[in-house]
Amino acid sequence: MGLIVQKFGGTSVGNVERILNVAGCVKEETDRGNQVVVVVSAMGKTTDQLVNMAKEISGQPSKREMDMLLATGEQVTISLLAMALKEKGLEAVSYTGWQAGIVTEPVHGNARITKINTEAIEGELNQGKVVIVAGFQGITESGNITTLGRGGSDTTAVALAAALNADKCDIYTDVTGVFTTDPRYIPSARKLLSISYDEMLELANLGAGVLHPRAVEFAKNYQVRLEVRSSMEKVEGTIIEGEATMEQNLVVRGVAFEDEITRVTVLGLSNSLTSLSTIFTTLASNQINVDIIIQSTTETGASNLSFSIHTKDWLETLNVLEDNKSELSYEQLDAENKLAKVSIVGSGMISNPGVAAQMFEVLAANNIAIKMVSTSEIKVSAVIEEKHMHKAVEVLHEAFELGK
């Protein structure tokens, strides 16, 4: 008997019919003789609807109360799925994140899991029950409900798989696996049979929505065997493993893209040794994630600093920097919105020089200007105007022959 963790996203549980379909997937696994823990998201657009209601009441609702509100979405799904499983003759019990023993840091809206107390889940499994856990949520040591950020149900599933030493974690979604890019925008996108943890982590961090970055991070750190597969079609998915074994011919494995990027520029920054650390420590203490960073020195000896952030954070970023202007010692701020980030990812880049140059040549040939660049051993990212994003993805996907 094995232990399988299954995760079903919002579209997979979007209505009663789909919840019944999920119950069938769970029963197939138990019929194979396996113990099953199921992690589910809120139904369909439930989270968006809750967010919109909150915005009708307040322009800046309390982050604590937002967590209280959003955590209710998954509770609907877990209870309905438990009922559906019982109708199929299975013993099932539903748990919220805190009932399941998921403890997080005291951060509202984007908390990290710090530990999982598995005694309750293991006790139910030992009694032959299917355990259904609400994804996306946990509780702090002091008893406050927290949420893990968008896509946090993936993280819940992989963290549970690691804590329970599960044999496998299956991430069921509305696509059949991990594609070379988003097939909704690029029809020639091709499903990958396998991809490495490192490549998947880069793609997830760079905008590929099929898996949450923290979920991949957990999987890599604890060597959790992952498969991304369809909840609608009974076909093989994409295996995420230490090293991709089935796609060795590809230098670039995928193209990721993300819109709603803003470039913030700090002009006339003091050239002291601590100025950079002070700025980014200040932003980090306000839970603002910074991505690409570029620094240049002016003729006067001062520095100009540019960095990219998600557009949803740009007003808060400017406010934080303005509030700390005397300490940070700069002259003025500038921001440019309506930008996007396009990235190519592949472990083959390490041993194949010239990949970045090819990317830049392709973008230039299509009159797409690059505003910022970031590289690592296995990825190259370029910030461009948002209006060129889909064109950039299309030409890069074709240039690196990812549809073949």
N, C-alpha and C positions, 0 to 999 in steps of 0.2 A: 504494500500500500504506500502510495506517494502522497505528498502534500503539494497542492497546486493553489496558487493565488491567481484569481481572475479579476481583471479590472474592466468595467464597462463605463464608457463616457456618456455625456449628456444626450447625444443623438441616439445612442444604442438603447437608452431607456426613456426616449422622448414621449412615449405614450403607453397606454396599457397593453396594446398589442405587442409593442417592442419589449416591454417588461416580461411578457409571457414568453417571447422568443429567447430572452436572456435566461429565463428559468429553464428552458429547454437545453441551452448550452451548458448550464450548471449540472443538470441531470445527466447529460452525456458523460461528463467528467466523473460524477459519482458512480455511474454505471460501470466505469472502468475500474472501480475499486479504490479511487483516490479520495482523500480528505480534501475539502475545498473551503477556502476563504474567499469571499467575493467582496470587492471594493467597488462602490458605485458613486457616480456624480449626481448632481441635481438633474431633474428631467429637462431636456431641451434648453429652452431659453429662460428657465426659471431664474437663474442668477441675474441675467440682464434685467428681467422684470422687477426683481427686488431692488436692484441698483437704481433703476429709473424711479421707483416709488420713493426711495430715500431722497433722490435729487429733487423731487417735487416738494419735499418738506424743507430740505436744507441744501444750500449751496456747498457747504463743507460739513457734512455729517461727521459725528464722532467716529473715529476708527474702531473704538471698542464696540459701539452700538452697531456699526456696520458688520462686524464679525458675528455679533449676536443674531443679526438679521439673516446674513447670508448662510450661516450654518444650518438654518432651518430647511434649506432646499434639499439637502441630501437626506434629511430625516424622512421626507415624504417617500423618496425612492426606496430606502432600505426597508421600510415597513410594507410597502406594496410588493416588493420582491419576496420578502419573507412569506407573505400571504400566497403569492403565486407558487412558490416552492412547496408549501404545505398542500396546495391543491394537487400537486404532482406526486404527493405521497412522501415527500422528504421532510425530515425534521430540520427546521431552520430557526435561527434566532438573529435578530437585528441589533446592532450596537452603534451608538454614536461614536465619534472619535474618542471622546473622553471615557466612555464606558469601555472602549477597546484598549485603554491604557496608553494612548498616544499623548506624550508630554512634549510641549514645545517651549521655545524661548519666549519671553514676554514681549513679543512684537505683534502688533495688530495689523492684519492685512497681508502680511508676507512672512509669517513665522517659519522658523526651521524646527524640525523635529530634533529633540535632544535625547529622548529615550522612549522605549516602548515596553510597558509592563504586559507581558503576554499571558499571564496566568489565567485570566478570565477566558480568553480565546481558546487556549489549550484545553481548559476544562470542558468547554462546550464541544470541541472537536473530539475529545476522548469519549464523549457521550454519543458520538455518531451524528452530530448535528453539522449542518452547513452554517458557517458564521458569516453574516453580511455586515460589513463595516462601512460607515459613512466616510467617504473620502474627503480630502480638502480641509480637515478640521482637527483640532486637538485642544488641549487645555494646559495652562501654565501651572507651575508649582503652587501658585497662590490661588488657583481656582478660576481664572478668567478664560473664557472660550476664545480661541484664536483660529484664524484661517491661514492656509499655506500659500495663498496667491493663486492666480489663474493657472489651471492645469495641475493643481496640487493633489488631485486624486491619483495621478500617476505616481507621485512621490509617496503617498500613503501606501499604495499597493507594493511598490518595490521595497520600501522600508519594512513593511510587514513581512514580506518574503524573506528579507535578510534576518529579521528578528526571530522568525519562526523556523529558519533554516529550511525553507521550502525547496522542493526539487525544481520548480519552475515558476515563472511569473508571466502570464499571458495578458497582454494589453489589447483588449478588444476595442475597435474603433470603427468609424464609418468608411475607412479605406482598407485595402487588402494588405498593406504593409508600408514600409518606408520607400519612398520614390526618389528618383534622382532630383526632382523638384516637385512643386505642387501641381498635380495633374489637372486641377481645376482651371489653371491658367495656361499651362503648357501641355497640350494634348500628347506630345511625343514623350512625356515623362515616363520612365520605366521603373517597375518595381525591382528593388534590390533583393536578392536572396539572402544576403548577409551583409553586415556592416560592423565595424569595430566599435567598442565603447568610445574610444577617443574621437572617432569621426562623428558618431551619433551625438556626442556631447557638444562638439563644435556646431553641428547643424541645429541642434535644439537651442543652443545659446544664440544662434544667429537668425532665429525666426522660424525655423521649421516647426510647425505646431503639432506634429504627430506625437511628440513626447516632451514632457517637462524636463528641463535641464537637471534639476535636482534628482529626478528619478533615475536618469542615466548615471549621474554621479554616485548615487547609492549603489546602483547595479555594478558599476566598475569597482568601487571600493570593497564591496562584499561579494564580488563575483557571482551575482545573481543571474541565472540564465533567463534571458528575456526573449519573448517573441511578440512582435506587433502583428495583429491579424484582424480580419473582418468579423464583425458580429452578425453580418447578414449573409456572407458567402462562405461556404465550407471549403476554403482553399488554404494552402500553406502561406504563412506570412513571411516576415523578415526576421531572421535570427540576429540578435545583437550579442556579440561575443568579444573575447579578448583580441582576436585578430580575424578579420574577414577572410573566410576560406574559399568563397565562391565568386569573388569579383576581382581577382588578382590582376586582371588586364587593364583596370581603370586607374589612371593617374589621379584624375578628379572623379570623386564619387557622387557629388551632389552640388546643386546650386541653391542656396538659401537666400531669402529676402525678407525684409522687414520695413514697413512704412512707419510714419509718424515719428521720425527722428528729428531732433533739433540740435543745431550746433550752437553752443554758447562760447563766446569769446570774452576773455578778461584782458583788457588793454592796460598797458602801463603798470604792470605788476612789479612790485619790488623784487630786485634780484638777489635777495637774501637767501641763504641756504635752506631756510625753513619755510619759504613762502609756498612752495608746492605742497609740502606735507600739511601745512595749515589749511589750505583750501580744501584738499581732498579729505582730510580728517573731519572738517566742518560739514562737508556734504554727506559723508558716511554716517556721521552721528545723527543726521536727519533722514536716514534711510533712502538716500538718493544714489542710484547706481549710475556710475560714469563708465562710458565705454572707450571710444578712441580718444587719445590725448596727443596733442601736438603743441610744442613750445618753440618759440622763436625769440631771438634777442634783437632789440632795436638799436639804432645808432646811438641813442642816449644811454644805453646800458640797461634799460629796463627790459622787461619781458612781456610778450603777448602769449596768452595761453588759450588754446581752443580745445574743447572736448565735446563729445556727443552724449546726449541723454535721450530718454524717451520723451516725446512731446508732452505726455500727461504730467511730467515732472517739471516742465520748464518754468512755469510761474513760481512754483515753490523754490526752485533753484535760484532764480533771480532774487526772490525775497530773502532767502538765506544769505546770499552773497551781499546784498545791500545792507542787511542787518549787521553784518560783520565787516563792513567796509574798512573801518578804522584799523581793525586788527589785521585784516588781510592786505591792506596797503596797496590798492590799485586805483587807476584813474577812472575808468568807465567800463560798462558792460555792453555787449551786443549779442543778439540772438537771431538765428535764421531758422525758420520753420519750413514745413513742406519738403523735408528731405527724406531719403530712404537709404537703406544699406543693402548692398548686394554682395554675396560672398560665394567663393568657390571653396570646396572642402575635399581633401583626399590625402591619405597617408602616403600616396605615391609621390607627392610633391617633394618629400625629403630627398629623394634620390634623382629627381628630374628638374634640373635648373631651367629657368626660363618660363615657368608656368605663369608667374606674376606678370612678366613682360607680355606674354600672349594675351592675358586678360586685359591689360591696359590698351594694347593695340586694337583688340576687338571693340572695346568701348569707344575708343577714339575714332575708329572707322565708322561708327554709327552716330557720331557727333554727340556723345554722352560725356559731359565734363565730370571729372572726379574732383571732389572737394576735400576729402580726407581719405587716408589709407591706413589700414592696420594689417599686420601679418603675424603668423606663427609658423611653426614647422609644417602644419597641415592645413592652413587656410589663408586666404587673402580676402580682405573685405574692402569695399570702396563705398564711400558715402557720395550719393548723387542726388539730383533733383527727383522728387517723388514722381513727377509726371513721366519720367523715363524708366521707372522701375521694371515694369513688365517687359518692355522692349529689351532692357539690359539682360534680364533673366533668359529671355528667348534666344538672344544671339549668343550668350555664353553657353547655354545648354547645347546649342547646335555646334559651336566652335570646338567644344571638348567632346563631341560625339557621344553624348550621354543617352541619346535615344536609341542607339544601336544595340 
